[in-house]
């Protein structure tokens, strides 16, 4: 019975993700207003720029020559964040009602995270453009791609961490006192990130595997994602080593002195 409930919940998650991907991948600005409008409002609040809706382009700021287009909607990130959050807790909840509630919560968390990540990416891109970073160091396309990786992947690991903490609070389980803490980060966000950005497009159009532009994009995404993963792993390992060294020093200080031998 538990297996059936888990399979049902996973199927619901996959159907929801595929529906969003299929319906909104090529959507126009009007269909994406539910995510473009709040993103534009947040960017306005941070930068002070004023964006006006444009039925053909999205949200436009003529003053700064900035367009928040459908390509900036972050639909892929929304799907990935939803999947990462859902997977973190689906198996921990027993009833199908609790699993369905967690799927709804995962969608809400993914939506909020997408707005935050998109706002950070667009604001940073505007700042880089004002600093003339693109012409001096990299092209606009490659800089936007790397900026997305630098913001999205750490954001996914943060979402996954917070989701796990929330799940532990809502559905606690007994933990063995001898269980060792995880040193290296969970590869789940990295895997889901790669599947949505690289594997799904290939499944939709296998001919892309021979497209030089897609190959270049795939290499940049994989290289940047692995770099971020290695960076996060290095930081976690450093904190683990510092914590273990501190624990040993404290245990050594607290250890009672032995009796003197005469």
N, C-alpha and C positions, 0 to 999 in steps of 0.2 A: 504493500500500500504506500509506503514511504517513497519507494522508487517511482511509482506512478505519479505521485504528487510532485516529486522533483522534476521528472520529465515534462509534466504539464507546465510547470513554472518556467522551465528552460524554453519550451516551445513558445510560450507566451512572450518571453523576452526576445527570442529570435524574430517572431512575427512582428512585434512592435518595432524592432530595429530595422528590419527589412522594409516595412511599410514607410517609415520616415525616410529611409534612404531612397526608395523608389519614387515617392511622391514629391519630395522636396529637392532632389539633386539638380533638376533642371528647372526649378520653379522661378517665376518672375518676382520682382520686388513686392508686388501686391500680395502674393501668396506667402511671402516671407516677412510680412510686416510684423508678425507676432514676435519675431526675434530681432529684426533689423531696427524697428522703432525704439525698443528699450536700449539696444546697443548704442544707437545714435544719441539718445538722451543721456546715457552715462558718459559718453565721450564728450558731449557738450558740457556736462557738469565738471569734468576733469580739466578740459582744455579751455573752456570759455568760447569755443567756436559755435556757430549756429548752423545747423543742418536743416535743409528743407526736403520734404519728400518729392521724389521724381518717379513717375510711373514707369519710365523706361530704364532708369539707371539705378535707383535706390534712394539713398539719402545723400544730398549733395551740399557741400560747403564751398560756394564760389570764391569766398574770401581767401581760403587756404588751398583751393583747388584739390579738395579731398572728396572722394566718393566712397561711401560705404555701400558696396554693391552686393548682389546675391552671393558672389564668391567669397565675401567676407562674413557670411552669416554664421559660419562655424558649425554647419550641420554635421560634418564628419566628427568633430570634437564632441558634439552633443551625443551622438550615437555611441562613441567610445566611452565617454564619461558615464552614460547610462549603463552600458554593458559592464564596465569595471565595477561600478557601485552595486549593480544587481548581483553579479557573480560573488561579490564579497559576502553576501548574506543569505542567498537563496537556500543553501543547504542547511543553514542553521535554524531556520524556522520550520516548525513541524506541520502546522495546518496549512491547507491551501489558501485559506483566507489571509493568514499572516504573510505567506509568500506573495500573494497578490498585493497586499498593502505595502510590502517592501518594494515591489516593482514600481508602484505609484510613487513611493518616496524616492526611489532611484531616478525616476524621470524628473521629479522636481529638483533633486540635487544636481542632476546633469544639466538642467536648464539654467539654474543659477550659476553653476560653474562655467558654463559656456558664455554667459553674459560677462562674467568677471574676466575670463581669459581673453575673450574677444576685445573687451575694452582695453585691457593691458596691452594687447598686441597692436591695436590700432593707434593708441596714444603713443606707444614707443615708436611705431613706424612714422608717425607725424613728426616726432622729435628728431628721428634720424634724417628725415627728409629736410627739416629745417637746418640741421647741422651739416648738410651736404655730404652725408656719409656715403651715399650710393656711388656718386661719381668718383669719390676718392678711394674707396676700398672695395666695393663690389657692385654688381648690377642690382637693380631694384628687385628683379624676380628672385635671384639667389638670396638676397638679403631678407626678403619677405619669407622665403621658405625656411631659412635657418632661424629667423625670428619666431616663426610658428613652432618649430621644434623646441627651441629654448624655453618657450612659454608653455606650450601644450603638454609636453611630456613630464616636466616636473610638476605641473598642475595635476596631471593624472595620478602621479604617485602621491601627491598630497590628498587628493580625493579618495584614493584607495585606502590610505592610512586612516583618514577620518571616518570612512565608512566602516572599516574594521573595528575601530574604537566604538562606534555607535552600535554595531552588531553585538559586540561583547557586552555592552550595557543592556541592550534589549533582550538578548538571548545568551546569557552567560553559560559557560560550560566549565567543568572541573579541569584544572590544569595541573599536570604532574609537576611536583616540586623539583624533579630532576630534569625537566625539559629545558633545553638550551635555547637562549634567544636567537632569533634569526639575524645573522650578520649581514648577509647580502640581501638586497631588495628583492621582493617578489617580482618575477618576470611577467606576471599577468598583464599589467598596463602596457608593457613593451610589446607583448604578443598581440593584444587586441589592437593596439595602435598600428602595427604592421599589417594585420589582417585587413582592417578597414581601409587603410590608405593604399595598400599595394596588392593584396590578394584579391579583394573584391573587384577592383577595376580590371584585373587580368581575367577573372571569371566572366565578367561582362563582355570583354573584348580580348580574346586571346592574341589577336594580332598586335596588341600593344607591346608584347614582349620583344618585338623586333624594332620598335620605334625608338630612335636615338634619344628623343626628348623624354620619353617615359623611362628609359634606362638611366639617363642622367638624373631624373627626378628620384628614381628608386634608390640609386646609389647615395644621393645626398640625404634622403630620408633615413636610410639604414645606417649610414655613417654617423649622421648627427644623433640619431636615437641611441646607437651603441655608445657614443661618446657621453651622452647625458646619463645613460645607465651606469657606465664606468665611473663617472664623477659622483653619482649618488652612492654607489657601492664604496668608493674610496672614503667618502665622508662618514658613512655608517661604520665602516671598518675602523676609522680613526677614533670615533666616539666609543666604539666597543673596546678598543685597546686601552683608551684612557680610563674608561670605567673599570675595566678589569685590573689595571695597575693601581687605581685608587682604592679599589676594594681590597686588594692584597695588602696595601700599605696600612689601611685602617684595621684589617684583621691582625696584622703584625703588631700594631700599637696596642690593640685591645687584648692581646694574648697575655695572660698572667705570667709573671716572671717565675722561673723555676727556683727550687730551693737551692741554697748554697751548699756545695759539697766541701766538707772539712777533711 
